[in-house]
C-alpha cells in the first residue's frame, strides 16, 4: 500500500520531505540555543545552576518523552493534525514563557508545553516519511536529518541577535511566532488514506464493537500497542519495524532516551554548585560516555558470539525425548552432554 501511495502522490512526496526538513530544524535544533539564555535566566530569577538547568532538561526530555502520546494521536488523527497541534502547543508555551515570573512557571510553559508540542511535530514528521516513501526511504530520512544540522546552526545565531536587542522575554515571544511554522509544515502533509493507517492495517474493530474487558487488560493492551517493547531485542528501528508500528517503536525509543536527558543537566548543575569547577562536569560526562561505549561494545560481542554459534546451540541442548519424533537418537558420552545421531529407515512395503 505505501508503494501505491507513493505513486499517487508523485512529486508531492518531496514537498512533504521539505516540510519534514524544516520541522526537524525547528524542533530538534531548538534546544541547542537554550544555553545562550542560561545566564540571563539565572540573574532574572536569582537561581542556582542546578535550579536553572531544570528548564532546558524538561524541555529536551519532553521533546523525547512525549513519544507514546504522539503515537496515540498519530494513530487516531493522523500525522497532519498531530504536526499542527504540536506547532500550536510549542508556540503557546514560548509565548506564555515570556510572561513568567517564577522558574516554576517557566518549567511548565516553555519547558513542558513547548517540549511536548515539539515532540508532536518532530515525531510526526519522521513517521509521515515512512508512509510517503518506500524505494527512497533511506535517502528521505537522511535528507530530513540534515534539517537538524540546519537548525543547530541557525537557532543560536538568531537567539544571540534577538537577545541583544529584545532581552530573553522578547526573544521568547519571537520564538513563539517562529515555531508556528510547524503548523504550516503540517498543513503541507496531505491526509493519508485510511487503508494505510495503523488501525486499518491491524484490522482492529471499532471501539463500539470491541468486547468489554477489564480496566487492567485494556491498559496493558494499549501499552503494548503504543509502546513496541518487542523491538528491544532488535537493533529498536526503520528497517526492522513495520510502518504500522513505527510510531509506537519510535515512542518507546524516545521515552527511554528522555530519562537520561531529564536528569543529566540538573546533576551537572548540582556538581558545579558544589565544586565551583567545570572540570568535574567534564569528568562526569566523559565517564558516562565511556561506560556507554563499553556497554555497547560488550553487547555486540555477546550478540556476535551468539550468532556464530547458530543452530548448533539449539541442537546441543535438545531434549532427548523429542529425538525419536525427528528421526534422531541419542548416544551416551562421557560428559553430561548427549550427541544426536541420525537413523535412516527404509520403507520396503506399505
Secondary structure, DSSP 8 states (H G I E B T S, - for coil): -HHHHHHHHTTHHHHHHHHHHHHHHHHTTGGGGGGGGHHHHHHHHT--HHHHHHHHHHHHHHHHHTHHHHHHHHHHH-HHHHHHHHHHHHHHHHHHHTT--SHHHHIIIIIIIHHHHHHHHHHHHHHHHHHH-STTHHHHHHHHHHHHHHHHHHHHHHHHHHHHHHHHHHHHHHHHHHHTHHHHHHHHS----GGGSHHHHHT---GGGS----HHHHHHHHHHHHS-GGGGG----TTTS-HHHHHHHHHHHHHHHHHHHHHHHHHHHHHHHHH--HHHHHHHHHHHHHHHHHHHHHHHHHHHHHHHHTTHHHHHT--GGGTGGGTEEEE--SSS--EEEE--------
